Amino acid sequence: MKRADDKSAVIIALISTALMFVLSACTQASSSRLHPLVLVPGNGGNQLEARLTGDYKPSSIVCKRWRHPDHDGSLKSDGWYRIWFDPTVLVGPLTRCFAERMMLYYDPVADDYHNAAGVETRVPHFGSTQSLLYLDPHLKHITTYMAPLVESLEKIGYVEGETLFGAPYDFRYGLAGEGHRCDVGSKYLQDLKNLIERASNSNGGKPVIILSHSLGGLFVHQLLIRNPSSWRQKFIKHFVALSTPWRGTVQEMLTFASGYALGVPLVDPLLVRQEQRSSESNLWLMPSPKSFGRSKPLVITPNVTYTAHDIAEFLNDIGFSDGIRPYETRILPLTERLIAPNVPVTCVVGAGVRTPESLFYDVKGFDEQPSIVYGDGDGTVNMVSLLAVESEWAGDENQTVGVIKLNGVSHTAVLSDPNALDQILRVVCSVNSHDLISKCNEKASIRINKLAQIS
């Protein structure tokens, strides 16, 4: 009896060893056979670092003395610190300092944007997913961004730095129409292009899957249409766009009019309003006349009603006339036509979440938060914008577009909701078109059967 038990134990051990061997081999094989994937975050979706120089002119004693320490209380020797995101900016006086350091300024002579005087900024860890996972790595629980998505991709075989890459950027800057200078945004597009080519070349020439969130989708779209068809066909396998505001959002008009504190109760939205208005990318997210039309009232006041065709008048009336020229000359040309990139596109969007559709201001004006009428969308982006390319590209025989609607999933929850992650992984696996799990199971069964026959 003991001899039989010993034999069974040996068989079990052999089978276990075989399974471990086969699964390990399959994991390695699946990783090498995957199309490389590049993640492009949304607005505020990656860490940003800053450094102050002698030209910095603080607006207050608090800002003059505030030098942001590292998490252990010490200052970095080279002066760089994480300006986005850190919870100290939620403290009123420091919110002002944060806002003045994050400000952009439009130079009408140079026709481009630049940082505040004495403020240098940089994007850490380009090419890696590191700065996309958590906005504050020391407060992971409350600043999680792409970590759940990255972990899900790793479970199906993606490997950081081998088949999985990140493309963070300075999300304050945007892009401009043809003929306009746009140093920061144009450099990012070139860096993103180079990253895609490196990812492809290091994976045997396999074309790349680009997976973007929110504003990142607009950058990816511009990258695609600004490069020749031959480049796209060689280097792009599929474009997966999560929560992309193709035609802007009414929420952005609230941001410009009254400031937006992202639902954080400690932050006065008026303290960050001027900084938010200065953001070139925020101007890019204004609702487009192409989708929101002339008849739909977006902002209603006692004296004036504004539609998407009245953005210039709206900017003037809220006290931001400096935004009119860049909006009319740089932004509108970007939004006039959503050119089909002629690569396969899948849009994954939230739906059925209360989303600002019309803003009502009373006699107190724009310094007060408005009453809001809600409509369909993902809580941030209106449905008409989320689905804009579905109708825009419907007649293009060279363009395939798939749309996956996730009821009850919000703009950012698409990166963490279990059902959303499942749908995203299904798309990625479908694009890779390798039934690796069944093949692994098949190999495992063959090896186990042989062992059983031997024993």
Steps between C-alpha positions, in 0.01 A plus 500: 500500500785734588664427163179606317481819703862576418428443132200737513709764671763471230238532227349809666844654537582431135169645385549811715849546361366457147228758556748750641731440206230535237337805659839668527575422138157624391540822695833565332357411162193715546709801604722467194201464270302796630482821305679768705263740672548870579285673763417869455340662809236770521503854638672489840564128456871493573745653741660834418813649658603862542805702604520869595778727374616845600248655260207370702297788648270364772173681561517466879732432791351152524589421140845651543580277794324187380751262352337167453675222697531141398278248681760454773509874577825574317551718195643338189850626434427589137188699589249284312178404676170340407257783433227263377363348704568566868236537775660811650348703217160444662597747774356842406818716500699227327226456241577855387872420476426185304274689261749777426774244432278296268388802297566516127529822304416555136748720313314655203828604334656153516153344455573238762462418868766500771539442875490771763830686537741310723309171479649202320299181450579150383319170453663210687538144370406545136476157338404333826163455668647608835357852511159383373427251777449742790502879499663489844699176552484549876120521503418218264153429635360847431706596192474180295476567129609231252628243751197267469520510120874435499463211746229350278720525192789338684277206591450417132873509433601862447837591650609849601776630276475203262149496359336767720591870490368832630497839331441768769504867401454854631122495476467878538625548147300406194538514123416759237376505144733507203727803475509571873798451727451239770839401641401284798210318336691439175798362690270261686358369172853438374598327826186286481575410140856401592374289791256316273775425251737377773227280649431348161864451404585337833214252448594364163328773302153428638268803466393667822170520686443851635268519800404851606281660764303824464714791367767248403272380222504843338881500499509151352250598229715799404812283492332258263360752255825701496699200379477330160287196439810289441625577853163419655472172316849397608493603865136509619301182557199646684392816683294440816350831620352513850265788594629723219339849486511514120291820489565647843270521800259740671689430824785708356277809483435457872876477558565824312206689648522406868796268549482130569629339820455141375253438781762562772309681778805678647592682179339831402453470122561874461858451624582277204274662240762729347751216474239276338412771250866535407530133402529461124356148514196618695422743219522206260225326701238770451180360341533500123241673281518198269325273750325729748344722230342846500170427672610315814535746795809407699530796738199711597524828691229762573617700199677268256474141381813339356519210254811327368510766228535774761820387674692816412224719644483273803875531562474878481203519737660283769803731498739289296531692176865386475366159404307618194786526251657159576156341503401639161837461324655193665219287641210527255707370205572186706132432560349591163538149365575166663712348225488121491843352584427188293621264770261279699345692791302376799333756727418391854264748666297535816129571469198568716694721744364847581705742289474883494299604196389856579628747761271762657650811662295750698567871558797421728701417190782261421669515840228270630445138404206458258188289512548208263271308269643155436488274199658176381873439498775370726467770765761720333459465123163530327379205296487706179876554536587147606327359192600771252733283291241224464291721272791709367683198357195290413533560125874438478554152354863505616411566862368245748357625831367289782320649799456330836258672738531428870187601685563669834879526451639850550775685316784380725337179628560353155858447622403298806145364469519116472256484209682780318837331549354173376373667183832676441692175540261328259580765239875471559487120485287513186750732334783265589286219354689222676302244692792450735303361791352215299839422349656492846224271618551278198876473560445435867249222428736328256789506745283385793356213295848384404608509865193304602571237236864472610404460862 
